[in-house]
């Protein structure tokens, strides 16, 4: 793209990337959370790790957003 210049925000930074090697240094009870969708910082190889909590985090987020919307519409609807 003419005139387009990559900025540091768009470039992968290995200091921010979680790798399988780094998992070996985690505390046994540590969890990995991520708001998803994933980017380069969270490789697919980590999905089966015992430290992985981002899928349940995303699932619970759906229920929280549903409860917030229900509360909002109950207030608007006068219930």
N, C-alpha and C positions, 0 to 999 in steps of 0.2 A: 504494500500500500504506500503510495507516494506521500512523503511527509510524515509518515508514522515512525515513531521512535519508541522502542521498548523502554519501559521504566523499571526501576528496581522492584516495584510492586508486582510486576507480571513475570519476573524471572524466578526460577526455582532457586531456593537458598538452602544449601545442604545443612546449615545450622538449624533450620526449622523443620527438617524432615525427620520423621520417626522411622527408624530402620529396625529390622529383626535383631541386629547386633546390639542396638540400644536396649531392646527388651530384656536382654540377659542381665542388664544392670539395674533393672527396676526392682523395687521392694516386692516381695511375693503378693502383698495385698493391694498393690497399686492398680489403679484403673486408668484406662485411656478413654477420654471423652472427646467428642468432636461434634460440632453442630451440623455437619453434613450439609450439602453434598461435599464429597471429598475432593481434594485437589492433590497435587504432587506430594504434599506433606504427609499423607496417610496412605501408604501402599496397600494393595489388596492382600499382600502376604500376612498382614497383621489381623485379618478378620477372624481367624480361628484361635487367636491367642486368648488365654484365660484372663488377660488384662483388658480385653476388648469390652467396652460398655457403650459404645456409640450407637449401636442398633437399638438397644433397650432405651437409651436416652432419646433417640428420635421417636420411638413408639410412644413413650410416656409423654413426649411433647405434644403429640396429636391429641391425647386425652386432655391435657391441660388447656390447649387452645380451644377444644370443644367446650369445656366447662366455662371458660371465659366468654366465649360467644353466647352460650346459653344464658349466662348471667346477664350479659349485655342486652340480649333480646327480651329477657323477662322484665328488665327495668323499662325498656322502651315500650313493651307491650302492656305495661301496667299490672303485671302479675305480682 
